[in-house]
Amino acid sequence: MQSKWAFKQVIHASTQYQISHADLSLILALVRGRTLARAAEQLKVDVSTVFRAVRRLEKSLGTALFEKSRAGYRPTSAALLLSQQAETAEQALALAQIALEQDRETVSGSVRLTCTEAVLQSLLLPALTRFMPDYPALRLELNTSDTFANLSRRDADIALRLTDAPPQHLVGTRLGTVSYRVYASAQYLQRCEHSDLARMVWVAPDDFLPDHPTVVWRRQQWPQVNPGYRCSSMQTVAQMVRAGMGVAALPDFMLRAGELQPLGEPLQGCDTQLWLLTRPDCRALRSVSALFSELTRTIELAP
């Protein structure tokens, strides 16, 4: 009868006051410790904090939780009821942590991932360093190419690509929008005796990426420009600009803060979407699903 009465008291009080996880932790610590000192030690707070918290909680619930005696704090039926719920919550959290750790440990196998060299260096590698140590049994095969690997032929399991038209037979997540600007190094600008972009030395990937948005933009805006350097990848283009060899239109994500100077606003009509893509059948694979989720969470476009 006493237990049922205590239960009704707590239920009635809960309609007036929302019991928090901190409240349950407080009750459980005092039920286990029986003294303010031992409860404070478990909660890693001082004794006065525990004392005030208990009084505040009893007042909020409108019922006594503990009876003070020479032996310490003896829990009432209401406190015992709540401590049982607290233990259930504690066990659930412990099981969730174990499940998370086991999940990371059991993700194994090989995943083939394709992207461009620029995306690898600027976006993928920083992301991999954040979470790959948590997956010791997962193996990655990285293929850097400026061509879109054929996932249908299983050339790769995951593609990280800049595109505004991802293949319809693939599934994926749009990670954000990439903008482009014309950049130059301080060293080159000091040497340059004019500010006319048409007269500057341009670095471009024309022969290898004729449809790249920056190439299309430059040919439309500056048709008279004949690039002084043509490179095999955007990564090489950026390295040439860093070395002070000329100017180039580059994606913002490739630049570290203050590394190069932008020569104007973002290029109109060049914004491109960054997609993480895979085949529908691959999403069911534990290794692909884990890598896909981690990359979605950790890749950051901000330079």
N, C-alpha and C positions, 0 to 999 in steps of 0.2 A: 504493500500500500504506500509506504513512504517513497519508494522508487517511482511509482506512478505519479504521486503528488509532485515530486521533484521534476519529473519529465514535463508535466503540465505547466509548472512554473516557468521552466526554461522556454517552452514553446510560446507561452504567453509573452514572456519578456522579449523573445526574438522578433515579435511583431512590432515592438517599439524600438529595438536596438539591433543593429546588424553586427553579429559576432564576426570578428576578423580572424585571420590566421595567426596574427600576433597574440590575440586573446587566448586562443586555444593553446599556443605554445607556452604562454604564461601559466595557465592552469595546469598543464601537463608537467611543467618543471616543478611547480610547487607541490603537486600530488606526489611526484617521484622523490623530491628532495625533502619534503616535510618541514623545512625551515627556510626562512628568507635568504639566509646566507648560501645554502646549497642551490636554491633556485636561481639566485643571482649569478652564481658561478656557472651554471648550465647556460644561462641566457647571455652571459658575458656583459652584465651590467652591474651597477652597484645596488646594495641592499635597499636604499631609500627609494630607488626607482621601482623595484618590485613591490614594495609596500604601498606606494602611491598608486601603482597600476592596479593592484588587487582591489583597493578601496574604490577606485574609480569604476572598475568593471562591476563590482557588486552593486554600486549605486545605479549604474546604467541598467543592469538587469533587474534591479529591484529585489534581489534575493541574496542571502548569505551563501558564500562559496566555501568558506573555511571557518573553523572554530579554533581560536587560539587557546593553547594549553601549555603546561610545562614541557610536554613532549614535543611541542612545535605546533604546526598548523595541520589540523585534522580536517580532511575534505568532507563536505556535506554530500548528500546524495546528488545534488545538482552538479557539484564539481566532479564527482565520479562519473556521472553521465557524460559531461562535456569532455573529460579526459579520455574516455573511450573513443569519442569521435576524433579527438586530437591524435590519438594513437593510430586510428585508421587512416587519417590524412598523412601522418608521418610515414606509415608503411607504403602508402600509394606513391608518395614522392620518391621514396627509396627504390621502389620497383621501377618507376619511370626512369630514374638515373641509370639503374642497371640495364634496362632495356635499351637506353640510348647508347651506352658503352658497348653492349653486345652487338648492337646494330652496326656501329662503326667498325668493330673488329671483324664482323662476318662479311663485310663488303669486299669481295675479291674478284679476280679476273682481270682481263685486259680490255681497255677501251681505246678505240682509235679516234683521235680528234684532229680536225683540220682547221687551219686559219691562215691568215697572211702573216708574214714575218713581223710587220708593224703591229698587228693586233697581238701577236704572241709576246713581243717584247714589252709593249706598253700596257696591255690589259690582262692577258692571260697569266703571265708569270707572276705578277703581284697577287693575283687571286689564288693561284695554286699554292703559293708559299703560306697562305693563311690557313688552308684546311687539309692539304695532302698529308701532313704528318699524322692526322687523325685516322688515316686509312692506309695502314702499312701493307695491307695485302692487295691493294689496288694498283694496277700497272697501267701506265699511259703510253700510247704510241702517238707521237706528235708529227703531223705532216704539215709543213709550211708551204703554201702555194698560193699564187694569185688567181688560179683558176678554181672554179667551184667544183669540188670533188663530188663525184656521183654517188650519193648515199644509197641510191637504189641498187647499185651494183656492189654495195658494201665496201666501197673504197674507204669509207670512214663511218663511224657510229654517230659522231656529233660534229657539227660544223658551227663555227663561230664566224659569222660573215657580215660584212657591210653590204646591205642590199635593200632596195625599196620594193622588190618583187620576189620574195622567197618562193621557191617551188611549191605548188599547191599540194603535192603528194607528201610533203614533209609537215611535221608538227613542231611547234616551238614557242619561244617567248621573245617578245621584242624588249630588249634591254634598255633602249633609249635612242636618242638622236645625236648624231655626230655632225658638228659644224666644221667649216674650213675657213682659214684665213691665209693671206699672204704673209710670210714671215721672213725675217732676215736677222743675221747676227749683228751685234753692236760693232764688231770688228769690220764687217763688210760695209756697214753704213758709214763708218768713219772714213773708209777708203773711197767710198762713192762720192763723186763731186756734184751729184744732182739727185733730185727726188722723183724723177719721172720713171715710173715702173717700166714703161716701154723701152727705156734705154738701159735698164739694169740687166745684169746677167741672170738668166733664168735656168733653174734646174728642174728637169721634168722627166716623167716616165713614159713619154709619148709612144715609143716604138713597142713597148710591152703592155701598156694599159691604155689603148686608144680611146676606150669608152669611160675611163675614170672621170668622175664629175669635175675634178679640178682641171683635167686636160680639156674637156668640153668647154668649161667656163673660160679658160684662157684663150682658146681658139676663137671664141665668140667675142670676148672683150678686148683682146689684144692680138688680132690676127697678124699684125706685122712682126710680132716677136718670134725670133728664131732662137730656141733654147741653146745656151752655151754648153750644157751638159745634159745627157740623157742617161737615165739609170734603169737598172733592172727591177727595182722595187721601191716602194715608198719609204722603206727603212733607209735605203741608200740615199734617196733624195734628202731625207732629214739630216743624215750624217754630213752630206755635202754642205747643206745650209749651216749646220753647226760649225763646220770648219771654215766658214767665211767665204765660200766659193760663189755665192749668189743668193737669189731669192727663190722661193717656191711656195705654192699653195699646199698647206699641210692640214691634216685633221687636228683639232685642238687636243685630243687625248694623247697625242705623241709628244706634247711639249710639257716640260716641267716648269713650274712657276718661275718667271724671270729669265728663263734660258734663252729665248729668242724674242725679238720685238715684233709685234704684229703691225703690219702696214695697212691699217684700215679695219673696217667692220667685217663681220662674217660674210662670206660670199653668198650672194643671192642665188637661189636655185640649186645649191650644192648640198644642202642638208641630206644626210643619208641615215637610214635606220640600221641599228646593230641588232642582229638576230642570233639566237641560240637555237639550232635546229637539229632534229633527229628524225629517224623513221618511226612510224607508229608502233611497229613491232618491237623496236628497241626500248621504248619507254617502259615496257614491262620487265626489262632486265634490271636486276638489283644494282649492278655496277653502273649502268648508264643512268638510271634514275637518281642514284646518289650523287654522281658527278654533275648531272644536269641541275639538280636542286642547289648544290653548293655553288656552282658557277652563277646561277641566277641571283643568289644571295650576295656574293662577294665581288662580282665585277663592278668596278666603278668607272664611269666615264669622265668624271671631273678631272681635269689636268692637275 
